[in-house]
């Protein structure tokens, strides 16, 4: 939580000190998530999301991203039968990104950190929890005419497990997954 507060404080200080470029970029994306390491029976997730970024300077942006990732798979337990599992993950993460170039092709890198909501259901039973997680990210944005841009980005998400689970000897990271986003962004000149 201290890390999250520091990121917000840094953003607010940067906005108040620097000359603001006043550009807001909003976008939508399709998402594909691959769990790592790959577990038997667990499928990759598909989904989509929305994002917004505010350019503090021509190369530095801060924003918010939210995605919905879902998967469905069946596990066979022999004479016990098979169960169908449905899982949903909803990362809601503030982010900060640095764009290396200002031109039609703009590579960038960044970090997002925030709340990861998880929901799993199987044969009428369900459970939901929330976790803290973070993800380093890299991306590439290509400017199109009329304030549009297409982007491709990838992040490696680390979802932290609860403290009680860590005390029992569980892995510090409850889960890890690669998320690939392909989307379209629109820039508003304010």
GUMI-877953 format. One line per field, with one value per residue: x, y, z of N, C-alpha, C in turn. Coordinates in Angstrom, 3 decimals. Each point is the difference from the previous one (the first is absolute). Layout:
n.x <- X_...
n.y <- Y_...
n.z <- Z_...
ca.x <- X_...
ca.y <- Y_...
ca.z <- Z_...
c.x <- X_...
c.y <- Y_...
c.z <- Z_...
end
This chain:
n.x <- 0.812_1.153_0.284_-1.252_0.092_1.183_-0.538_-1.087_0.789_0.781_-1.102_-0.529_1.181_0.089_-1.289_0.253_1.119_-0.337_0.469_-1.297_0.143_-0.761_0.417_-1.180_0.397_-1.087_-0.169_-0.188_-0.013_0.441_-0.225_1.210_-0.316_1.284_-0.523_0.859_0.566_-0.010_-1.243_0.008_-0.683_0.882_-1.018_0.394_0.074_-1.234_0.021_-0.221_0.139_0.165_0.475_0.616_0.625_0.612_0.354_0.875_0.753_0.709_0.845_-0.592_-0.603_-1.085_-0.490_-1.057_0.078_-1.020_0.134_-0.673_0.558_-0.438_-0.152_-0.116_0.075_0.163_-0.118_0.603_-0.831_-0.024_-0.106_0.661_0.350_-0.549_0.784_-0.917_1.141_-0.490_0.918_-0.007_0.752_-0.033_1.085_0.014_0.777_0.402_0.461_1.287_0.145_1.118_-0.271_0.741_-0.968_0.092_-0.780_-0.108_1.214_-0.731_1.216_-0.487_0.312_-0.442_-0.772_-0.743_-0.776_-0.663_-1.297_0.097_-1.165_-0.238_-0.606_-0.245_-0.581_-0.594_-0.797_-0.296_1.222_0.142_1.116_0.034_1.078_0.656_0.916_1.205_0.243_1.014_0.326_1.244_0.088_-0.155_0.138_-0.810_0.055_-0.944_0.394_-1.316_-0.587_-0.365_1.178_0.027_0.116_0.767_-0.239_1.197_-0.423_1.028_-0.612_0.877_-1.158_0.268_-0.802_0.038_0.464_-1.011_0.162_-1.214_-0.189_0.615_-0.699_-0.867_0.830_-1.072_-0.008_0.941_0.196_-1.256_0.218_0.420_-0.133_0.150_-0.159_-0.607_0.166_-1.042_0.231_-0.975_0.763_-0.663_0.694_-0.318_0.023_0.433
n.y <- -1.186_-0.059_-1.064_-0.402_0.340_-0.583_-0.958_0.034_0.039_-0.909_-0.612_0.235_-0.340_-1.021_-0.183_0.228_-0.696_-0.949_0.498_0.067_-1.126_-0.434_-1.232_-0.419_-1.233_-0.367_-1.225_-0.893_-1.176_-0.901_-1.015_-0.509_-0.873_-0.188_-0.966_0.423_-1.111_-0.656_0.017_-1.275_0.045_0.899_0.696_0.477_1.274_0.315_1.179_1.064_1.248_0.925_1.103_0.767_0.925_0.686_0.758_-0.301_-0.640_0.427_-0.389_0.662_-1.160_0.387_-1.133_-0.572_-1.281_-0.502_-1.269_-0.752_-0.982_-0.869_-1.129_-1.086_-0.927_-1.243_-0.456_-1.093_-0.467_-0.644_-0.922_1.066_-0.133_0.848_1.017_0.918_0.593_1.078_0.726_1.041_0.807_0.943_0.266_0.774_0.585_0.878_0.846_-0.183_0.802_-0.457_0.986_-0.893_0.072_1.131_-0.865_-0.482_-0.496_-0.365_-0.524_-0.796_0.370_-0.838_0.414_-1.059_0.505_-0.995_0.051_-1.272_0.039_-1.061_-0.710_-1.057_-0.713_-0.981_-0.501_1.274_-0.327_1.094_0.627_1.125_0.578_0.872_0.386_0.265_0.698_-0.346_0.831_-0.377_1.017_-0.456_0.971_0.017_1.299_-0.120_1.254_0.140_0.299_1.255_0.207_-0.930_-1.066_-0.904_-0.876_-0.506_-0.637_-0.230_-0.643_-0.046_-0.565_0.613_-0.999_0.857_-1.027_-0.442_0.848_-0.374_0.019_1.184_0.285_-0.620_0.825_0.661_-0.090_0.940_-0.458_0.402_0.897_-0.462_1.040_-0.361_1.301_-0.329_1.280_0.008_1.280_0.870_1.083_0.903_0.968_0.526_1.050_0.165
n.z <- 0.000_0.684_-0.759_0.119_1.279_-0.072_-0.732_0.755_1.075_-0.594_-0.337_1.196_0.493_-0.847_0.252_1.282_-0.224_-0.859_-1.129_0.098_-0.666_0.959_0.033_-0.328_0.264_-0.671_0.476_-0.935_0.619_-0.857_0.827_0.166_0.934_0.301_0.782_0.934_0.295_-1.122_0.513_0.342_-1.118_0.407_-0.434_-1.156_0.347_-0.339_-0.576_0.740_-0.370_0.929_-0.526_0.879_-0.709_0.946_-1.039_0.953_-0.865_-1.038_0.979_0.966_0.250_0.631_0.472_-0.541_0.374_-0.670_0.350_-0.824_0.719_-0.888_0.687_-0.750_0.932_-0.462_1.237_-0.471_0.949_-1.159_0.978_0.453_-1.259_-0.816_0.242_-0.238_-0.225_0.573_-0.588_0.835_-0.675_0.933_-0.739_1.070_-0.916_0.908_-0.923_-0.207_-1.083_-0.551_-0.861_-0.666_-0.890_-0.692_-0.574_-1.219_0.203_1.079_0.197_0.958_1.231_0.913_0.976_0.265_0.931_0.587_-0.127_0.395_-0.630_0.773_-0.940_0.754_-0.958_0.693_-0.908_-0.213_0.287_0.744_-0.330_0.710_-0.484_0.759_-0.866_0.478_-1.084_-0.745_-0.996_-0.275_-0.841_-1.228_-0.869_-1.026_-0.263_-0.923_-0.259_0.001_-1.129_0.151_0.586_-0.914_0.764_-0.562_0.971_0.285_1.080_0.786_0.987_0.981_0.310_1.136_0.342_1.007_0.717_0.690_1.008_0.292_-1.302_-0.029_1.114_-0.782_-0.601_-0.335_-1.301_-0.035_-1.236_0.206_-0.950_-1.152_-0.799_-1.267_-0.154_-1.140_-0.298_-0.788_-0.290_0.208_-0.171_0.699_-0.587_1.192_-0.795_1.234
ca.x <- -0.812_0.902_0.480_-1.091_-0.100_1.167_-0.215_-1.000_0.649_0.913_-0.833_-0.538_1.109_0.403_-1.020_0.025_1.283_0.358_-0.906_-0.853_-0.272_-1.457_-0.548_-0.617_-0.179_-0.886_0.067_-0.602_0.911_-0.252_1.075_0.265_0.859_0.614_0.561_1.370_0.224_-1.216_-0.489_-0.810_-1.428_-0.318_-0.002_0.284_-1.195_-0.286_-0.823_0.190_0.055_0.066_1.111_0.153_1.301_0.142_1.399_0.556_0.951_-0.124_0.436_-0.418_-1.460_-0.551_-1.372_-0.737_-0.349_-0.860_-0.245_-0.779_0.546_-0.769_0.296_-0.867_0.650_-0.565_0.995_-0.550_0.492_-0.215_-1.319_-0.716_-0.638_0.747_-0.530_0.271_0.434_-0.026_0.759_0.044_0.963_-0.231_1.021_-0.302_1.341_0.640_1.239_0.870_0.669_0.946_0.074_1.386_0.103_-1.205_-0.123_-1.106_0.210_0.404_0.181_-0.090_0.120_-0.666_-0.325_-1.344_-0.150_-1.319_-0.912_-0.342_-1.168_-0.039_-1.247_0.032_-1.216_-0.002_-1.196_-0.904_0.744_0.879_0.773_0.627_0.993_0.752_1.426_0.829_0.933_0.695_0.455_0.792_-0.609_0.608_-1.000_0.305_-1.178_0.167_-0.977_-0.800_-0.619_-1.182_0.242_-0.104_1.240_-0.161_1.086_0.218_0.790_0.060_0.430_0.197_-0.720_0.317_-1.096_0.513_-0.921_-0.331_1.037_-0.228_0.497_1.462_0.442_-0.091_1.034_-0.397_0.792_-0.332_-0.885_-1.110_-0.022_0.734_-0.470_0.332_-1.200_0.243_-1.116_-0.011_-1.115_-0.121_-0.045_-0.371_0.625_-0.768_0.822_-0.767
ca.y <- 1.186_1.146_0.158_0.608_1.390_0.712_0.199_1.070_1.248_0.376_0.491_1.316_0.962_0.206_0.818_1.367_0.642_0.097_0.583_-1.109_-0.091_-0.030_-0.994_-1.158_-1.058_-1.067_-1.111_-1.312_-1.044_-1.414_-0.524_-1.436_-0.256_-1.325_-0.232_-0.523_-1.079_-0.632_-1.071_-0.970_0.251_1.423_0.554_1.418_0.837_1.024_1.073_1.335_1.005_1.427_0.675_1.438_0.518_1.439_0.318_1.001_0.647_-0.708_-1.389_-0.642_-0.065_-0.734_-0.336_-1.077_-1.076_-1.052_-1.085_-1.161_-1.204_-1.161_-1.290_-1.115_-1.271_-1.181_-0.883_-1.335_-0.619_-1.444_-0.486_1.100_0.811_1.169_1.282_1.132_1.176_1.293_0.971_1.380_0.868_1.394_0.912_1.430_0.430_1.245_-0.307_1.081_-0.476_0.915_-0.168_0.271_0.842_0.733_-0.102_-0.903_-1.266_0.391_-1.070_0.473_-0.952_0.557_-0.832_0.163_-0.648_0.274_-1.017_-1.110_-0.727_-1.351_-0.729_-1.369_-0.768_-1.386_-0.777_0.717_0.609_1.064_0.728_1.216_0.634_1.087_-0.074_1.068_-0.505_0.997_-0.539_0.785_-0.117_0.618_0.140_0.711_0.723_0.565_1.067_-0.005_1.320_0.408_-0.216_-1.418_-0.770_-1.419_-0.379_-1.384_0.038_-1.221_0.160_-1.222_0.292_-0.708_0.188_-0.403_-0.816_0.561_-0.190_-1.261_-1.090_0.068_-0.485_-1.463_-0.515_0.087_0.877_1.417_0.391_-0.924_-0.409_0.829_-0.213_0.957_0.550_0.699_0.871_0.619_0.919_1.256_1.125_1.295_1.084_1.223_1.175_0.811
ca.z <- 0.000_0.018_-1.367_-0.753_0.457_-0.537_-1.434_-0.126_0.416_-1.073_-1.107_0.346_0.001_-1.394_-0.665_0.511_-0.250_-1.411_-0.975_-0.416_-1.425_-0.068_-0.903_0.629_-0.990_0.471_-0.933_0.264_-0.468_0.188_0.846_0.007_1.155_0.036_1.338_0.057_-0.962_-0.508_0.848_-0.722_-0.010_0.030_-1.354_-0.179_0.159_-0.990_0.545_-0.533_1.038_-0.304_0.637_-0.214_0.436_-0.056_-0.262_0.898_-0.900_-1.277_0.067_1.247_0.152_1.137_-0.353_0.648_-0.924_0.558_-0.957_0.433_-0.618_0.444_-0.621_0.391_-0.300_0.658_0.599_0.206_1.230_-0.072_0.433_0.653_-1.031_-0.458_0.448_-0.869_0.754_-0.675_0.782_-0.478_0.657_-0.358_0.503_-0.045_0.362_-0.437_-0.713_-0.448_-1.205_-0.630_-1.451_-0.361_-1.193_-0.379_-1.453_-0.324_0.704_1.349_0.988_1.376_1.104_1.167_1.142_0.533_1.303_0.545_0.498_-0.892_0.495_-0.563_0.249_-0.525_0.289_-0.470_0.340_0.893_1.111_-0.484_0.990_-0.510_0.869_-0.609_0.273_-0.534_-0.994_-0.810_-1.276_-0.947_-1.319_-1.176_-1.045_-1.230_-0.468_-1.335_-0.215_-1.224_-0.178_0.770_1.444_0.348_0.064_0.295_0.896_0.408_1.227_0.783_1.385_0.775_1.234_1.242_0.939_1.309_0.792_1.309_1.009_0.715_-0.841_0.019_1.306_-0.028_-0.896_-1.410_-0.843_0.190_-1.080_-0.135_-1.397_-0.954_-1.362_-1.041_-0.626_-1.253_-0.364_-1.323_0.097_-0.719_0.922_-0.563_0.765_0.142_0.312_0.953
c.x <- 0.868_0.521_-1.050_-0.128_1.163_-0.152_-0.993_0.616_0.956_-0.766_-0.507_1.085_0.423_-0.980_0.104_1.286_0.251_-1.035_-0.799_-0.267_-1.503_-0.524_-0.516_-0.232_-0.865_0.012_-0.756_0.963_-0.607_1.180_0.063_0.988_0.456_0.585_1.413_0.313_-1.334_-0.382_-0.909_-1.482_-0.383_0.154_0.414_-1.312_-0.105_-0.825_0.278_0.037_0.014_1.219_-0.015_1.376_0.015_1.477_0.434_1.024_-0.115_0.367_-0.494_-1.514_-0.357_-1.455_-0.578_-0.401_-0.870_-0.285_-0.899_0.520_-0.793_0.428_-0.942_0.718_-0.633_1.135_-0.672_0.652_-0.308_-1.410_-0.793_-0.737_0.882_-0.726_0.404_0.297_-0.100_0.759_-0.024_1.043_-0.237_1.106_-0.444_1.255_0.337_1.330_0.771_0.827_0.932_0.095_1.381_0.158_-1.313_-0.039_-1.158_0.085_0.586_0.127_-0.064_0.172_-0.653_-0.211_-1.434_-0.087_-1.371_-0.739_-0.296_-1.152_-0.048_-1.303_0.108_-1.307_0.124_-1.258_-0.870_0.660_0.904_0.706_0.667_0.986_0.634_1.443_0.666_0.963_0.664_0.504_0.898_-0.567_0.853_-1.077_0.521_-1.302_0.309_-1.118_-0.665_-0.569_-1.180_0.109_-0.165_1.385_-0.364_1.188_-0.002_0.893_-0.061_0.467_0.147_-0.529_0.430_-1.129_0.460_-1.037_-0.251_1.089_-0.173_0.530_1.524_0.552_-0.023_0.994_-0.366_0.936_-0.450_-0.967_-1.079_-0.127_0.805_-0.587_0.468_-1.313_0.409_-1.249_0.214_-1.198_0.127_-0.149_-0.368_0.561_-0.875_0.972_-0.833_0.429
c.y <- 1.266_0.282_0.727_1.477_0.828_0.274_1.134_1.345_0.500_0.572_1.410_1.069_0.314_0.897_1.445_0.741_0.240_0.763_-1.147_0.065_-0.041_-0.916_-1.169_-1.021_-1.089_-1.118_-1.228_-1.046_-1.382_-0.564_-1.516_-0.250_-1.455_-0.207_-0.562_-0.396_-0.640_-1.170_-0.918_0.338_1.467_0.571_1.464_0.770_1.004_1.090_1.308_1.000_1.413_0.582_1.478_0.391_1.507_0.311_1.159_0.839_-0.737_-1.486_-0.754_0.065_-0.793_-0.287_-1.127_-1.006_-1.016_-1.018_-1.044_-1.187_-1.191_-1.251_-1.051_-1.282_-1.109_-0.881_-1.340_-0.642_-1.495_-0.384_1.069_0.887_1.161_1.269_1.080_1.212_1.239_0.976_1.355_0.746_1.417_0.852_1.457_0.698_1.405_-0.354_1.274_-0.560_1.076_-0.349_0.457_0.949_0.733_0.054_-0.923_-1.331_0.317_-1.218_0.585_-1.152_0.628_-1.021_0.282_-0.781_0.341_-1.246_-1.039_-0.758_-1.360_-0.677_-1.367_-0.681_-1.391_-0.685_0.684_0.642_1.089_0.685_1.188_0.536_1.150_-0.068_1.269_-0.626_1.137_-0.675_0.988_-0.227_0.667_0.067_0.774_0.619_0.598_1.001_-0.148_1.407_0.215_-0.342_-1.453_-0.632_-1.449_-0.389_-1.496_0.074_-1.338_0.314_-1.359_0.274_-0.910_0.315_-0.563_-0.815_0.686_-0.329_-1.332_-1.190_-0.011_-0.534_-1.522_-0.612_0.055_0.956_1.445_0.471_-1.063_-0.495_0.996_-0.287_1.118_0.463_0.787_0.789_0.548_0.930_1.242_1.121_1.278_1.095_1.251_1.120_0.916_1.454
c.z <- 0.000_-1.407_-0.837_0.373_-0.559_-1.496_-0.228_0.375_-1.076_-1.188_0.292_0.013_-1.425_-0.738_0.447_-0.368_-1.484_-0.813_-0.607_-1.500_-0.255_-1.099_0.818_-1.100_0.629_-1.032_0.459_-0.562_0.195_0.769_-0.089_1.130_0.018_1.396_-0.087_1.431_-0.384_0.902_-0.805_0.138_-0.028_-1.406_0.007_0.061_-1.143_0.664_-0.701_1.126_-0.546_0.694_-0.345_0.492_-0.216_-0.167_0.875_-0.760_-1.330_0.073_1.222_0.150_1.245_-0.326_0.809_-1.064_0.730_-1.097_0.639_-0.785_0.510_-0.755_0.560_-0.383_0.818_0.490_0.279_1.227_0.049_0.426_0.753_-1.002_-0.418_0.465_-0.993_0.878_-0.881_0.888_-0.696_0.812_-0.500_0.620_-0.203_0.520_-0.491_-0.657_-0.293_-1.145_-0.542_-1.482_-0.460_-1.174_-0.215_-1.526_-0.297_0.752_1.373_0.914_1.410_0.974_1.209_1.097_0.393_1.305_0.550_0.433_-1.080_0.655_-0.684_0.408_-0.673_0.373_-0.608_0.513_1.064_1.206_-0.566_1.157_-0.664_1.026_-0.742_0.482_-0.499_-1.004_-0.751_-1.265_-0.722_-1.398_-1.064_-1.080_-1.187_-0.500_-1.369_-0.234_-1.369_-0.191_0.965_1.495_0.447_0.047_0.286_0.888_0.272_1.223_0.714_1.408_0.655_1.393_1.137_0.976_1.342_0.753_1.336_1.009_0.731_-0.797_-0.017_1.316_0.068_-0.987_-1.470_-0.743_0.224_-1.077_-0.158_-1.420_-0.820_-1.368_-0.913_-0.611_-1.228_-0.365_-1.405_-0.025_-0.851_1.019_-0.760_0.889_-0.056_0.341_0.878_-0.016
end
